[in-house]
Amino acid sequence: MALSVQEQVRYWGIATAVILIILWFLGDVVLPFVLGGAIAYCLDPIADWFERLGCNRAIATLITSFGAILAFVILALAVLPLLITQAQALVETAPTLMQDLRDSLTMRFPSLMVEDSPLQQSLSRLGETIQEKGGELVASILSSARSLLNVLVLAVVVPVVAFYLLLDWDRMVARVDEMLPRDHAPAIRDLATDIDKTLAAFIRGQGTVMLIQGTFYAIALAAVGLQFGLVVGAIAGLLSFIPYVGAIVGGGLAIGLALFQFWGEWWWILAVVAIFFFGQFVEGNILTPKLVGSSVGLHPVWLLFALSVFGTLFGFVGLLVAVPVTAALGVLARFGVGKYQEGLLYRGMDGRGKDS
């Protein structure tokens, strides 16, 4: 005898609550496994491609894992030290930039910048605050990275977890499929397929867009001679998964730095502006349509809300899983809305919708 809908909802609700409570208590303990699972998920299509070329799963996993480790080592040795150095230098330069801005405004708008005026005091405090809080932020990020992602985790645990998950990925998926409730297996498979497409579009597609944009902005800004171009490009690329936010933050920061550095040389300032306009044009008309598509359906407000909620509840791990979990919840929500519109609660006893 099949369980009633109410009983099924109760059992699945209890199971979900237990899992969430366990994750909340475990906290950062699950971080290497979350990272390993995410890496395995992203690398699985590459391993599948090698399998289609004739390699068995073990050889395909070895080749894929070696390529990923090589790429990470190159990134860690060639880019990260310079990025950290520029970020720290940018924070330390903030008071000087504010002083230059105050002097410039005093020269051009003397009535606004009289001695001890509110605007003058605000600019002074802003520079000091950026230096103090920005330095604390950089230091906390670095110390958190060292405490959460220590050398052992980076060098051993995460790669090992990712390797074994990648090796057994297809078997794990088949095993989970065997455990599905038989009455709901077709619907769950359809939902899982939709979630996989959404996650693939966002994580793999949007991750590629972020990498391309960050690299383009960093190289282009460095080419025009903008100081801190690498860190500005990295910020713009990292935030580009939230529509317009990456361009606004990165573009505002780059243009502000260009005004200080190239004041009087307007062609260089216009070059910085053109770089961000071109980057946004390519992202909106070529990269996102081709690599991400329209299947994600996540509004920027929901992304920001998810990052805030998951970051508060689960810390750094929450920030990592916020976007994919929200994308999956979006698929479930659309499924629920579809079922609601097919049911009597929406259509009424006569089986017709309101607008029928």
ABEGO torsion letter per residue (X at the ends): XBBBAAAAAAAAAAAAAAAAAAAAAAEAAAAAAAAAAAAAAAAAAAAAAAAAAGBBAAAAAAAAAAAAAAAAAAAAAAAAAAAAAAAAAAAAAAAAAAAAAAAAAAAABAAAABBGBAAAAAAAAAAAAAAAAAAAAAAAAAAAAAAABBAAAAAAAAAAAAAAAAAAAAAAAAAAAAABBAAAAAAAAAAAAAAAAAAAAAAAAAAAAAAAAAAAAAAAAAAAGBBGAAAAAAAAAAAAABBGAAAAAAAAAAAAAAAAAABGBAAAAAAAAAAAAAAAAAAAAAAAAAAAEAAAGBBAAAAAAAAAAAAAAAEAAAAAAAAAAAAAAAAAAAAAAAAAAABAAAAEAAGBBAAX
